Amino acid sequence: MNPFNQHFNAPRWVVLVLDILIVFFSYVITNFILNSFLNSFSLEKLLFKLPFVVAAYTLCFLYFKTYKGIVKKTGLKDAENVFVSNTTAFLILFFISFIYRQFIESNLSENTPVSYVFRMSYSVIFVHLFISTVIMVIARLYYKWIYDYFFSKNKAQQKTLIYGAGDSGLITRDILQNDTQFNYKVVGFIDDKPSKIGTFIDGVKIYSINDVDDKFIERNDISEIIISIQNIKTNELLNLSKSLEDLNVNIKIIPPISNWIDGTYKPAQIKQLKIEDLLGRESIKLKNPIINENVQGKVILVTGAAGSIGSEISRQLAMMDFAQLILIDQAESALYDVQQSLKNEISEEKQNRIDYIVSSVRDRKRMLSLFDKYHPQIIFHAAAYKHVPLMEKFPYEAINTNIYGTKIIADLANEFGAEKFVMVSTDKAVNPTNVMGATKRVAEIYVNCTNEISKTNYIVTRFGNVLGSNGSVIPLFKRQLENGGPLTVTHPDITRFFMTIPEACQLVLEAAIMGKGGEIFVFDMGESMKIIDLAKRMIRLSGFKYPEEIDIKIVGLRPGEKIYEELLANDENTVKTHHEKIMIAKVNTSKCQDNKKLIEELCSMSSTIEKHEQVMHLVAKIKEIVPEFKSQNSEFEKLDNLIYEK
């Protein structure tokens, strides 16, 4: 620790004393100079007036607390406070002198102590106001300069460019300049308005984006660029980031104004620009005012409540007016985290209406007991195994959870007369190339078929990859970046649809309201994104050069992995909804009776499997239920070859 910094924060009484001394000496000098010109200077009169003037200013200092500002962080606010305080003191002196002259002076002798005190020269007190204010502000700035000289010179500066020369950019500049923890130095602004380019704001130049290249960054030793534009659209942010990400700097963004505390923010709140901010499309917003109305007073059950999707669904539901919320998951640590998180967000009364249950959807007896106890009216089924390579290795686990677990919950929903059953599915269920996707497709089929014979409305939601979810590519890339790379991509042409966790959960909640039963809700997720492009962008957004500093390694497709994902199967047609970004896939349910029989056989086979060699029979049964299931890069490809030969 710098010892100078440790003792440099002057006590407030020292600041107060210095301000009083400034008032004292500036009044002496002002009085002497002005009255000398008029040959009317009187030391006797000055000595009578000084205590009164000093007392008036001191009272104003105490009232406006001018001495409480942290001098090393002096800014416009402190100067404004000094000006207001001194102006108030001047007005007090002026009005007292005015009242004395108009109403009291005529009744008293001219050469009395009272006259010496209260009869003041208007010009003297006005000039004194100006001089004392200027000196007090300069003293604070000088103090700050001394601090910066002795402290900041021993601390590496973070030279920064701010993108946006509007109000938000100016606020950002002021906050950075006054922050001593990170020692920022704002080198310039960047703006796209021709009228601003080349001009200066408080001595800081505004540049065009075309001026900022690698040579500019190197010459000025720029370490980061902070985007400070409020309400910027996603596509604009995407284009902006593309123009910046080739530069060898960190790219950061200030938080939205809704996250500011007391109308401002701290430098620590400035976050690294993340790939989640750059979906390549506008974020989908679903604000259906009747969602809460439909949830109000209802008993709601969420399976897989500790997962990425399940936990966010649980959080959003916890904000609504439910009667009872039952959260089920087999991962007790993760469920505990959900519990602790909600404790900080909802009232104690609501907390008492939430039950956290550690159990598996594969345990029918336990699930039956829970349904019998709570009689849930709305069910959100998010419990599933989702990791493609692992499920390719352990198909019976995928069957037992994704199919049998879904069957148990769907059957109980029918048995206990639930109003709605909403299943969370995946785009990997469409023309599946792996066991995980195929088991989710089988689960979709079972749910759709159950809807045909039940009063319960069974609904499926289907979406692409969720950014930041457990096991997704983004956390993997982040870990690889932290370890110095390389980033691993399975295939140079592999693409995926992406959405954020809040978007996915909004879809699920919207589907619960819109669904009448038998639908598969699908998002229009725009264009798919190349994973290799995503990797390159993450490298550049982290301030590294590709491929010089961090490279990308092609490791080959994993078992069952698709190059291209789809949202609709070949035999599905879409129907528009009231929301332009949501479609309904109409599914053929003509083979429901046969499929349900096959699914029951599959579940029975999976529960009694004894040897790994029998796995082939399980996967063959899945392919019988889902004919479009064609394995890729997998040992199960031989099953497709056998079918082809037949």
Secondary structure, 3 states (H helix, E strand, C coil): CCHHHHHCCCCHHHHHHHHHHHHHHHHHHHHHHHHHHCCCCCHHHHHHHHHHHHHHHHHHHHHHCHHHCCHHHCCHHHHHHHHHHHHHHHHHHHHHHHHHHHHHHHHCCCCCHHHHHHCCCHHHHHHHHHHHHHHHHHHHHHHHHHHHHHHHHHCCCEEEEEECCCHHHHHHHHHHHCCCCCCEEEEEEECCCCCCCCCEECCEEEECHHHCCHHHHHHHCCCEEEECCCCCCHHHHHHHHHHHCCCCCEEEECCCHHHCECCECCHHHCEECCHHHCCCCCCCCCCCCCHHHHHCCCEEEEECCCCHHHHHHHHHHHCCCCCEEEEEECCHHHHHHHHHHHHCCCCHHHHCCEEEEECCCCCHHHHHHHHHHHCCCEEEECCCCCCHHHHHHCHHHHHHHHHHHHHHHHHHHHHCCCCEEEEECCHHHCCCCCHHHHHHHHHHHHHHHHHHHCCCEEEEEECCEEECCCCCHHHHHHHHHHCCCCEEECCCCCEECEEEHHHHHHHHHHHHHHCCCCCEEEECCCCCEEHHHHHHHHHHHCCCCCCCCCCEEECCCCCCCCCCCCCCCCCCEEEECCCCCEEEEECCCCCHHHHHHHHHHHHHHHHCCCCHHHHHHHHHHHHHHCCCCCCCCCCCHHHHHHHHHC
